[in-house]
């Protein structure tokens, strides 16, 4: 049985999934639903990233819903091109949603998959997968020209919706197209990100390009200036950079590509199963790429989707939704075998070595870990598995290091229905050690064709097991 969010995974090169059948005990942490999306003006189907301000308000995006008279070519049982929202604590322990911007799918953009980031002045930045000024033939979806995507800024106003400024509208040429993931800011206020297509258009037979990493710089007024830091060739350097990029303390950027890399292996019919890369600035011109790891589709993982996390020593951590134990028959039912892994990359001399710190086995253990990982103050890692768990609807997990190995424990198994299903966003700690995130589906089951439009959740530990933010 394929659930209704199949289209989301199609946008990410067929991230298909099947429901898994297993039952296990409920994990220890309890859940509070802060907001269940209805698929109307409040949005539907949360994006991949939440952020919080110093007052404890949450900000994020939905891929769908909002202006139900707008249509961005997606179908989740509702219409709309997505929204940017704020959730703030209200009376009696409840939370109130405020829609800051409703996308039209036109010049302002549409389908804000990657969420938002917050600057020190309280402005929000993000990107949209579709929309913008430019609608060439190579920026089409389902046969319709949908636009190549935009990078935007939202600024608070004295009253009502925030002001949107489109910083850059992609053209689908060497400047890129379809920015799937979110953006990253540096200390100077410059904006960095990846576009999944465009760049070197000759690198694939479709002429759509293999993607780029970009930087946007303000000139003080008007549109921002784009600099392409790296254009992927589709070979050993990778192809389709869907993930946001992450800075280290030296100013280098790290990220992933969905496919490409090792030409001796194939994933989903594409050459290569993805890479982890580092980009290093040069004195002038494009940055230098180093491939830290090229996935083989076996025990080391396959098809990374979202970004990576660095520890204070510069080690790189991430997940792949496929690969790992490829003999698992329950996960072999997916479009690529294996239930996914959590990995660590460590620099040894001048090379990087991968260590798989957990291999998912499906059913109660979970499958398809998609979201980025976070650390707590004690050095434990947290993340979400999109599928599996005691009720097949995904789970939130914790990995604890000890004696050179890591032990996995499950913090919460989603039940579906009002509790949500398929957690795909990042997780956030508050100062009390509670965890926040988004579930892609379920919630208010009246919306989105009866599947539910997803929700924002809070997990609070009953046994004090969460150490809190780093």
N, C-alpha and C positions, 0 to 999 in steps of 0.2 A: 504494500500500500504506500503510495507516494503522497506526502502531505502537501498542503496547498502552497507552501513557500518554495516549491520546486523552482519557480521563476527566479527567485533570488539567487539560487545556486547556478542557474543557467547564466546569469550575468557574470558569475565568477567561474566561467568555463566548466559548466555542468557539475556543480557540487551537489550531486544527487544523493538522497538518503532514503533508507527504508526504515520503517518502524521496527524495533526489536522487541521480542517477546520474552520477558523475564520479570520476576518479582523478588525483591529483597527487602530487608528492613530499612525503615526510614532513617536517614542520618540525623544527627543530633541538633543542628541549628534550626531555629524557627524563622519563618518568613512573614514579613508584612508587605502587602501590596500597596505601593504609594500611589500608583495611577494605572488603571487599565484603559488602554486606548479603545475608542469606539469605532474608529474608521470614518468619523465625520470630521468636523473642523479641528478636533484635537489631534488628528493624525492616526497613523496605523503603521505597525511594524517598525520597531526601533532600529536605528543605525548601530554602527559598531563601536561608538565611543561616547561615554558620559564624562563630564567634568564637573567640578564643584568649586564654588567661590568660598571666601573666608567666612561667610555667614551661614554656610551649609546648604545653600541652594544648589540644585542640580540643573545642568543644561545638556541637551542632547537633540537628536534629530529623529524623524521618522521618514521612511522611504516612500510612504504612500499616505493617503488621506489628506486632509486640509481643505483645499478648494476642490470640492467634488464635481465642479463643472470643468475642471482641467483634467487632461488625460495625458499621461506620459508613456503610454504603450505597455504598462505593466498591468497584470490582473491578479489581485488578491481578494476578489470579492467586493472591492470598493474602488472608488476613483480618487483622483488627486495626485499631486506630484511631491507631497511631503511637506513637513513643517520643521521649524526650529522651535523648541519649547524650553520653558523654565518650570521647574518644580520647586516649590518652597513650603516649609512647614506652616501649617495653619492651626486653627483652634482645635482643641480636643484630640491632638495627636494626628489629625488628618493632614494631607498635603494638597496643595492647590496647583493646578497646571495653568500657565499663561503661555499662549502661543505668541512668540516673538516675530515670526515671519512665516508666511504661507507662500510656497513656491507655485508659480504658474506654469512652469515648463517652457517659458519663453526666455526673454533676455536675462531674467533673474535666476535662471537655472531650474533644475528639477531632479528629484531623486538624490537627496543628500545622504549617501550611504555611509560616509566615513565619520559622521559626528562633527563635533566642534572642539576648538581649543580656546582658551581664555587668556587675554593679555593682562598686564598689570593695571591698565586703565579700565578694565571691565568690558572691553569689546570682545566679540566672538568672531572666530575665523573658521571657514570650512570650505568644502568643495562639493560640487554636484556632479553626478555621473552623466546627466543629460542637460539639455538646455543651452542657452547662450545665444550670441548673435549669429554664430556660424553653423549652417546646416548643410554641409557638403554630403555627397553620396556616401563617402566612407565613414560618416558618422550616422549610421542608420541602425534601427532596431526593429525587427519584425517587418522589414520592407519600408518603414517610414523613416524619413530624415528627422532625427530627434535632437540634433545639436550635439556639440562635442564636449560640453561641460564648462563649468566656470569655477573660479575661486572667488569667494565673497567675504565681506566683512559686515558684521551687524553691530551697530552702535546704539546704546540706549537713548531714548528720547524722554522728554518731560512727561509724556503721557502716551499710552497706547503702544502699538507695534513698534519695534525698533526699526532704525533706518538701515536698509541694505545698500551697500556699495559693491558693485562687481569690480573686483581688482583685476581680473583677467578672464577673457573669454577665449577658449581654445579654438583653433581653426582646423584641427585634424591633419595638419602638415607636420613639418619638422618640430613644431612647438608642442605637439602631443595632442591627445584626445582621451576622453573617458577617464577622468581621475576618480578611481574607485574608492581609494582610502582617504583618510583625513589628512590634515596638514600639520606642520610643525613650525614653531617660531624660534628664532634665535634671539640673543640678548639685544640685538639692534633692531628688532621688529620686522626683520625680513621673514618671508614665508617660504617654506620648503615643502615639497611633496612629490608624488609620483603620478604619472598618467599611464594607464595600462596599455594604450595604443599610441599611434603617431610616432614621430621621431624619424627613424630611418625607414621610409616606406617600402623600400625594395627588399627588406629583410624577410618578408613572407609573400607567399603567392597571392594573398588577398589584397596586397597593397595598402593595408591599414597600419603598418608599422608595428614594432615590437616594444614600444613604450619608452618613456624617458623618466629621469629625475630632474626636477626643475627648482629654480629659485626665483621669487618675485621680490622686487625692490621698489620702494616708493620714491618718486621724484618730488614729493611734496604736494603735488596736485595732479588730478587726472588719473588715467589708467596707470597701473604699475608696469614696470619693465620686467619681462621674463628673460632669464638666462637658463639655457639647457645645460645642466651640469654633466649629464651623461645620457647618451642614446644607445639603447641596447641593440645588439646585432642579431639576436635570436640564436646565437651559437653557444659556445662555452660560457659566455658572459651572462646568459639568461634571457628570458623572454616573458613579457606580461608582468610588470611590477604592479601588483594590486595593493601592496602594503604601504602604510605610512612609513616614513623614515625616522630614525632615532639618532641623536647626537651622542658622541662620547665626550669626555672632558677635554679632548684635544681638538675638537671641531670636525672630526670625521663623522660620516653618515653611514648608518647600517640599515639594511632592508632585505627584502626577499623578492624573488620572481616566482611566478606560479609554475612555469615550465622552463624549458631550456636547460643548459648545463652540460650534463654528461650525454654525449651523442650516442653512446652505446646502449642506452636504455630508452624506453618509450613509456609514457603515461597518458592514458586517455587518447591514444593515437598520436600524441605530440612527441617530438624529439626532446628528450630530457625531462626530468621530474622536478625541476626547480633548483634554485640556488639561494644561499645566503651570501650577500655581498657587502663590501665596505667601499665607500668612496672617500678619497683623500684629496683635499684641495691642492691645486697647483698655483704657481705664481701668476699664471694667466691662462684663460681658456678653460676647456672641459676638465673635470676632475678625473683622477685615476681610479679605476675599479680594480679591486682584488676579490676574487671569489674565495670565500672562506670555506664553503662546503657545497658540493653538487650532489643532490640526492639521487639515489639509485632506484628508489621505489621498493626497496627491500626492507631489511630490519632498521635501516637508518631513517626511514620515513619517505613521504612523497607529497608533492603538490602543496607547499606552504601557501597560506592565503593571507594572513595578516602579519603584523610587524614583530620585532624582536625586543627583548628587554636586556639591559646590561646590568651587571652587578658592580660594586665599587672597584673590583680588580680588573674590570674590562672583559670579563667572560660574557658570552652571548647566550641567551636562553630563548627558546621559542617552541612552537608546536607545528606539527603537520596533521591534517585531518585524515590522511590515508597512510598506507605503508605500516611498517612495524612487524607484527606477527601476521604474515600474509597467508598462513594456513588456517586462520580463523574462518570457518565456513559462514558464520553469521554475518561477518563483515565482507566476505567475498561476494555477498549479494549486492553490494554497492557497485558503482561503476568502476572502482579500482579497489583491489584487495587490501586488507589491513584496516585496523580501527584507529590508527594514528599513534603518534608518539609525542613525548616532551623531551627536548634535547638540550644539551649544553655544548657550546663550542669554546675550547680553551686554546690559547696560543702557546705552542711549544716551539721554542727557537723561532724560526721564521715561517712555520706552518701552523695550521689550525687543526685540532683534532675534535671529532664529535664523540660525545658520550650520550647514549640514550638513557635518560634517568627514569622514564616510565614508558612502558608499552601498553596501550589500551587493548583489552581483549573483548570488548563488547559486553552485551547484556548489563549485569549489575555494575561492572567496572567502568562502563562508559565507552563512548566512541565519538569520533570526529571532534577533537579539541580544536576549536577555531580561534577563540579570542586570545589576545595578548596576555602574558603572564604578569603578575605583580609580586613584589616582595613585601614581607612585613618586617618589623624592626628586629626580629629574631633570625632573619635569613630564610624563612620558609617561603615557598612559592604557592600562589593561588591562581586558579583558572577555572574555565568551564568546559564541559564536554557537551556538544550539541545534542547528542543522542545517548541512549542507554540509561543506566541507573535503575533503581528499583521499580520504576513505573514506565520506563522506556522514553521519557520525555526530556532527558538530559539531567545534568548534575553540576554542582560546584564542588571542586576538590582542593585539597591542600597537599603539598609535597614537603616533607620534613627531612633535612639532611642529617645523617648520623653515620660516622665511621666510613665515609667514602661512598655511601649509597643513600638512596632517598626512599622514604616510606610514604605511600599515598593513603590518605584518608578522605572520605566523602563527607562534606559538610551539609549538603542538602540535595535531596532528590526531588525534582519537579514532578508533580502529579498530573499535569495537564489541567484542563478546566480552569477554575478561578485562580489556581496557583501559578499558571503559566507553563510554557514549554519551550524547549530549544533555546537555551541561553547562548548568545553569540557575542555580546558586547564585552568590553573590558570590565574589570571590577574596580571599585573605589573603596578605600577605608575612610571612616571618619575618626575623629580623635578618641572616640570611645571604643574603637575596634570593631564597629559594625561594618558590614560589607554591602555595597550597592551595585546594581547592575540591571540589565534589561533582558527579558525573555522575548523571543521573536514572535511567538504565537500564544494562543489561548488567552485567558483573562476574561474579558467580557465576551461570552460565547455568542452573543447576538450579532456581533459584527464580523466583517470579512468573510462573508459566505458561511457563517456558522462555525468557523474555525477559531474565532477570536483574533484580535488584532495586536496581541502582545501587551506587555506591561513593564513598569519599572518596579523593582523589588528591593527590599532591605532584608538582610539576614543578620540576626542578632544571636550570638552564641549563648546557649544555656549553661555551658560548663566553663566559660572563660577561655576557650581554646584559641581564640583569635588574638594575636599579639598586637595588632594595630599597625598603623602606617610606619614605613621606614623613616 
